[in-house]
């Protein structure tokens, strides 16, 4: 059961007219082809862990604000597991979650990372739900954070205009099936045959064992944009349809639909193909760009902060990313009240 939520972006907002001149792009092209007007990039020295910490602190404050009946777990440690979803960890080893737990003062809780690129939040949510369902943890902090701006090659205007930085966090606790906040089902999948469609080729064991085959450019995104676009539309559509069938919802039952904010044209194509009735989709890509794993919790926090999500609404999430990976989740929106946003985006919501 979802009981806390927060989204953060770094303060530096980069409009389309402020993108590097070498990209020879313009506001009209970027808006028309991606739907993005502004994205946020970190200042030098700010890491994924820093954004994750900010989102986590706010989500935990929210969760602690209204302890559910019968639970005293809001006294430290407020959670007994921490999962970080990211494809931009601060370093290859160790995982980010233990350090995040330490920075939060959570003590020696279970902590690990999930690497499923832009599907990472849904994968991490499924992992948390499984851990709670198995009785391994009572309350789990899930944080999705990316600093994608550091992966953009200086000459790559395709990826450059799209990718951005941000973090989102949720707190899950054991709850009753069917109560507001409960997650009713997941659909997860992958196709490793497409692993080269979007990748960062260097920086791993392969490159270290054969350094002559790699160059510094391999530490940046390499994306076949059009192919990725088509896979994103197909996979998010199919995954959404499979999950709707599994949880017994018709398309009309979906009150709110939140897809990974990859590209506004992808979002429209997926909603049309499912097909969803008009007005159900939530999107904030125009103000945040593509923030990978963070994009769904950021969009949720944004929508909750703008009163576009209401208690008990049926919410469908769907995501697609490198791997290839995809995943969807169906949930009933919890009882949350908005509190102020950070840099005009997202903002935590409080258990009310
Ligand atoms: O997060 C999950 C995975 N990621 C995605 O889902 C991203 C999916 N892909 C996309 O969003 C789009 O493919 C991009 C936004 C990355 C690129 O848009 P596109 O419409 O697919 O462009 P394209 O790469 O097919 O290029 C079309 C034209 C080319 O010019 P020519 O060869 O037709 O003359 C490019 O050089 O657009 C040109 N172009 C640009 N022009 C101005 C590509 N990027 C830019 C740019 N500004 N930033």
Boltz pocket constraint, residues with backbone or C-beta under 6 A from the ligand:
constraints:
  - pocket:
      binder: B
      contacts: [[A, 23], [A, 24], [A, 25], [A, 26], [A, 29], [A, 30], [A, 33], [A, 34], [A, 118], [A, 157], [A, 158], [A, 159], [A, 161], [A, 162], [A, 198], [A, 224], [A, 225], [A, 226], [A, 228], [A, 229], [A, 232], [A, 261], [A, 262], [A, 263], [A, 266], [A, 290], [A, 292], [A, 320], [A, 321], [A, 322]]
      max_distance: 6.0
